[in-house]
Amino acid sequence: MKLVFKGHDERYVVEQGMLNLFPGEKPVYEPIGPEDDTWAVVTLEEDTRCHVTVELSWQGKAIPYTVSVPLEGNEFQREGQRRRAIGRCFFLAAQAVTGRTPPWGMLTGVRPVKLPTRSLLAGASPEQARKEMEELYYVSPRRASLAVDCAQASAAVDRDLRDDQVSVYIGIPFCPTRCAYCSFVSADVGRTLKLVEPYLDALLRELAVTGESLRRAGKTVHSLYVGGGTPTTLSASQLTRLLEAVRRDLPVEGCVEYTVEAGRPDTIDRDKLMALREAGIGRISINPQTLEDEVLRAIGRRHSAQDILDAYALAREVGFDSINMDLIAGLPRDSFEGFCRSLNGVLALEPENVTVHTLALKKGSGLMNRPELLPSGEETARMVEYSLELLGGKGYRPYYLYRQKYMSGSLENVGWCLSGQESIYNIIMMEELQTVVSIGGGGVTKLVDRAAGTIVRQPNPKYPHDYLAALDRVLAQKEELAAHFLPDQN
């Protein structure tokens, strides 16, 4: 789509709207010629108000649209008002020309739940928050209700947070094999086995330095999450070593939730599960993604659906009473009927948490150039709709959600739970409610200042070998954590 801007250069907001309403189109910044039939001219003028006009042509059909809003407050606030006006005007013009309204309306961001959470914390009722989502952002009634349900869980966690708390993420960027859909930073342990032990040594050094900084700043750990990759790629003795260091070096005296992603069943055995239980881990994930053997083969998994069921039974036998299971709608070789069988099979196990992801095609994944293997967007949407109906009917409640670019059908990922089984870390991390300190390769520390409304991001190197090479810099950054929390000591 050719884009021409007049009076502004708000490329990001227009490009995001274009991706939302015109999947597959790419922005082209060139003059519009007589032969072009897909283009938009976005004009901004202002006096005491912001006037936006969008002339949009698509497949030979051209429609102009205008939005006018008051400009109020300081320049930062006015800039936000301009961007929202441009985004709204482009959305309404595109909606008119295509006749389509995406389920999330004009919202294109990762965290739509922030909007109703903000409203609830400001005193709005759930009904008022739902109405705002529908009327201001054109979100469908079903998605607005979904967002408000998650916002209520977010607001409940938010009210219990204290200024002296942080959450901690520990990354284990190794997997037994790389899944075809995966874009996460992880190393195939079969090829990088020699890096696992030195990586763990380095990780424990960072963990110790982080603990010293947190104690010096008077911070305690509220929730802790060990993810990856697949943390249970580590051996039982390595897991024990890691979790003993967590107890010894981090201020976890008041930690209310410990989660470890056991993830893939081909990394789970009794010794590892016992190591986790003996270390006090209360919550784990066993993530099938699908219970269809053909789909497991298509995504590069080296285990069967029966292996998933066996791993789940073993976790229950060992004593885990809080288990999450992930499914993905839209996987290669899957069908609506296959997804329904997988979801029904997972629910028959009665896990405390079920997370339903919608496949998002990422540049780093093996599926990016194989769209012919995937179900259509319409079939994937049917899978997601089925999950909304079934999970709600089985007593599960949505408690967190997020969206991604290039997600099939412009849908969402939703975490569901039985009553009282919300993952506090997932809510905190997704809604950015408190500082999350990340330890290990691939993690991003987010220093959240709620009062100032700012987030400072400090990424660790992504790959294990890069992390090892940059360890001195990583440790120095963690030594400075206390100074960040206690700026008067700078």
N, C-alpha and C positions, 0 to 999 in steps of 0.2 A: 504494500500500500504506500503510495506516495503521500508524504506529509509536508505541508507548508505551514509555517508559523508566522504570525504577524503580531508584533507588539509583545512578544515573550519568547522564551526558549525552553518551555517546560516539557522536555522530551520524555522524561521518565514517566510522568503521569499519563501522557497520551499513549506511549508505547505499551504500558501495562493495560490500559483500556482496550487497545487494539488486540493484544493477546487474549484478553478476556472475551471479546465479542467476535473476533475474527481469527480463530485458531488456524495456525499455519501461515498467516500473513507475516511478512517482515517489513520493518520500516525502511523506506527509501526516501532520502532527502535530496530530491531532484525536482526541477521544474515540471509542472503537469503539462503534458502534451495532449493534442486533440485525440490521439489514439488511446489515451488512458481512460479506463472506466472504474478504477478503484483508487480513490484518493480522498484526502480530507484537508481542508483549509481551516485552521484554528486561529481565530483572531481575538486578541484581548485589548480592550480599551477601558479606561477608568477615569472617573472624576471622584465624587464622593462614594461612588459605587463601582463595582467590578462588572463589566459587561463582556460576556463571552459569546461569540458566534462560531458555530461549527457548520461548515458546508461539507457534506459528506456524500460521496458517490460510490456505489457498490453494485457491480454487475449491471451497470447501466441505469440504476435507480438513484436519483440524487435528492437529498432532503437537507434543508437548512434548519438549524435549531439555535435558539438563543437562551441564555441564562443571565440574570442580573441579580447580584447580591450586594448588600452593604459592606463597606470596608470599615472595620472597627478595631480599636486597640492599638498596640504597638506594632512596629514594622514586622516583627517575627509572626505575630498573630495575623496580620494582614497578608503576609506571604502564604500562610496556610489557607486563608480564605480564598485567595486567588487560585491556588492549586486545586482546592476542592471544587471550585466553580468550573474550572477547565475540565476536571475529571467527570463531573456530573453532566456537563453539556455534551462532551464527547459520548458518554454512555447513552444519553437520551437520544442523540442523533443516530447512533449505531443501533439502538433498540428499535427505533422507528423504521430504519431502512432494512433491517434483517427480520423484524418481527419476533426476535428471540429475546428472552430474559434469562440470563444464567441463574442458577439456583442461589448464588451468593450476590446477585444483583451487581452493583457497581464496585463491590469490594474486591480488591486484588491482593491484599496483603496476606501475610502468613498467619496473623493472629487476630481474626475477626472477633474473638471473645473479649478482647480488651474493651471494645465499645460498650457492650452491655454491662461488663464488670464495673466500668467507670460510672455508669449510670446508677447501678445498684448501690455502690459505695457512696454516691452523692445523695441517696435517699429515694431514688425512683423505685416503683414497684416492678415486679417481673413483667406485668402486663404493659406498663409504660415502656420498659426496656424493649419488649418485643415490638411494640408499635413504632418505636423510633427506628429499629432495624428495618422494618417494612416500609415506612413512609419516607425516611431520609436516605436510605441506601438501597431501596428496592429489592431487599432480600426476600426470598419466598417465605411464606408462613412456616413451612416445615423447618427450613434452615434457621429462621429467626428463633423458633422455639428451641431448637437444638443448641444454638449459641447461648440463649438465656439460661437453659438448664446447666450448661457448663459454667456460665458466669456465676451462678449461685454457688456452685462448688468452689470456684475461685475466690469469691468474696468471703466464704466461710473460712478458708485457709488464711486469707489475707488478714482477717481480723485477729488471728491468733499469733501473728508474727511479731517478733521483737527485734529491736535495733541491734542487739548484741549477737544475733544469729546469722550464719551463712549456711548454704548448702554446699556439698562437695560432690564433684564428678571425678571418677577415676577411669581413665581410658586404657583398654587392652586392645590395641589395634591389630589383632591376629585372628584369622579364621582358618578352618581346615581347608576350605576352597572358597572361591569367590562366586557368589550367586549372580546370575545373568542380569538381574534388575538392580544390582547394588551399585551405589556410587559412594558409599562410605569409605573412609580411608582405612584400609586394613590390608594386611599382608597374608598371603597364602603361607601357612605355617610349614607346609611341606617343602617350600622353597627357602624359607627364612628361619628354619629351626635354630640355627646357630645364633640368631639375634634375640631369642626369647629370654634367655637367662641374663645376658647383659642389659637388655631392656628392663627387666624386673629390677635388677640392681640399681639402675638409674632412676627408675620410678620411685623406689623406696627412699632414695636420697632426696628427691623432690618432695615426697610426702613428709619427710622429717623436717625439712626447711619450712614447708608450708605450715606444719603444726606449730613450729616455734613462732612464726609470724602471727598466726591467729591468736595464740595465747598471749603474746606481747600486746596485741591490740584489744584483748579482752573479748574476743569472739569465740562462740561455741558453734558446733556443727548441729544443725537442725535436722537435715536429712542427708543421706549418703547413697550414691548410685554408682555402681561399677558396671560400665558398659563397654562397647567396642565398635566393630569387631565382635568377637565372642569370648568373653572372659574365661569360660570353661574350656577354652583351648589350653589354658595353663593346666599343669598337673595338679593332683590333690595337694602335694607338698608345697608347690608354688602358691596355690591359693591360700593355704594355711599361713605361709610366710607373709603374704600380702596382708591378709586380714589381721594377723597378729600385730603387724606394723601400724595398721589403722587404729587399733585399740590402744597401742602404746604411744603413738606419736601425735595423733589428732585429738583435739578437745571434744570428744564424742560423749561426754558424760550425760548430756541431755538429748542425745540423738533419738528421734522418735521413729525413724524408719531406715532400715538397711535393705537395699535391693541389689541383687546381682543378676545380670542377664545370663542365664544358662543357655538361652537361645537355641542352638541347634542340637537335636538329639544325638547326633553323631559325636558330640563332645561330652556327653553325660554318662557317668557311671556312678556306682554306689559310693566309691571312695571320695569322689569329688563332692557329691551331695552331702555326705557325712562331714566333710571338711567345712562346707558352708554352714551346716546346722550347728556344728560345734563352735563356730566363730560367731554365732548369734545372728546370722542372716535370717530375716523373717520373710522376705518376699523374693521370688525368682520369676523369671520368664522362661517359658518353653514355647518356642515360636514355630508352629508348623508352616505358616504362610498358606498352605493348602494341605488337604488330606487326599488329594488325587495323585496317584503314583506317576501318571503320565506327565502331570504338570511339574512334579518334583524333578523329574528327569529333564524337563525342558528348561528349568531354571538353574540346572547344574548341581542339584543336591545329590549327595551320594548315600542317601538313606531312603527308607520306605515310609509310608504312612503308618505301618505297624510299629516301626521304630519310635515314632512320635508317641503313640499310645503307650508303648512299654516304658518310655522315659517318664511320661506323666505318672503312670502307676508307681514307678520306683520313687519318684519325688514324694508322692503321698505316703508311701510305705515308710520312707525315711522320716516323715513328720512335717513336711511343708504344708501349711494351711493358708497360704496366700500365693497363688500362682496366676500369672498373666499369660495369655496366649494370643499371638498375633496372626491375623489373616490378611491377605492382600487381594483386593478385587481388581481384576483386569490382567492377571498373569498370562504369559504365553501358553497356548494350548488349553486354556481354561474355557469354561462355558458357564452360562447362568446356572444350568443344572448342576455342574460340578462344584461351583462355588456354594450353592445351597447345600449340597451334601457335606462339604467341608464345614460350613458353619453349624449345621445340625450336629455333625460329629463332635465338634468342639464343645457345643453346649451340652451334649450328653455327658461330658466329663465334669460339668459344673465347676469350671474355674472361677475364681473370685473376680478376675479381670479379663476382658476380651478387648483387644484393640483391632479395629478394622481399618486398614489402610487402603487408599486408592492408589493404584500404580502411577507413579510419576516417572516419566522418562528423563533421565539425567545424562548429561554429556559423557560422564565417566562410566556409564553402564554398558553392558554388552548388547542390550536390546535397542539402543538408540537408533541403529541402522537396520533393524529387523521388524518394522511395524506390521508386516504381514503375518507375524506369529501371534498377534494380540487380538483379543476380542474387540469389537467395535466400541466406540464411546457409549452408544446407546445400550449395548449389552452390559457394559461395566456399570452404567447408571442403574440398570435393573438390579444388579448384584448389591449395590450400595443401598438402594431402596428396600430390598428384601432384608438386609441387615438391620435397618432402622426399625422395621416392623417387628422382626422376630426378637431382637434383643430387648426392645421395650416390652414386648409381650411376655418375656421370660423373667421379668423383674430386674433387669439391668438398667442402670441410669447412665447417661452420658456425663462425663465429668471433665474432660479436656478434649480439645480438638485443635488442629492446625491445618494449614493448606500449604501447597508447594507449587512452584512453577511447573508447567508442562504436565499437569495432573489431568488424567483422563476425565473428560466431562466437567472440568472446573469444579470438582467435588472437594472432598476433605478426608482427613484421617481423624478417627474418633476413638477415644478411650472410654470403655464402658466398665461399670463395676456393679457388684452387688452392694447393698446398703452398708455403709461404713467401711468400704474397702477401697476408697480413693487412694491413689498414689500421691502423696504430698509432694514428692520431688517432681513428678511429671507436671503438676499444676504450677509449682514455683518456676520451674524451668521454662515452660511454654508461655506463661503469662508474665515472666520477668518480674516476679514479685519481690525477690530478694537476691542479693549477691550469690552467684554460683562460682565457686573456685574450682577450676579444672586442673587436674593433675594427670600427666602422661601425654602421649602423642595423640594429636588430632583434636584435643579439647580446646575450648575457648572459654577463658575466664570472663565473666560478665560482672563488672563492679557496678552495682545498681545503687544510684542515689535517688531515693524516692522523693525527697524534699525538693531537690533541684530538677527532677525529671530527666536525669541523664543516665546513660549507660556507657561505661568505658570497657571496650573489648580488648583482651590480651590473648591472642592465639598462641598455642604451642605449635611447634613444627608438626606436620601431618604424619609423615612416614617414620617408622621406627629408626631407620638409619639416620635420617635427618635429626630426629629427636636426640639421638645419642651424640651426634656431632655438635649439637647446639646446647648441650646440657649445662655448661657454665652460664650461658645467657639465661636459660630457663631458671636456674637456681637463683641467679641474681634478681630476676624479676619477682620471684616468690619472696625473697628477703625484703623486698620493698613493699610488700603487702601491708605490713604494720604501719608504714609511713603514709600509705594511702588512707587507712582508716583513722590515723591519728595525725592529721596534717599539721598540727601545731608543733610536731616534733621534727618537721622538715628543716 
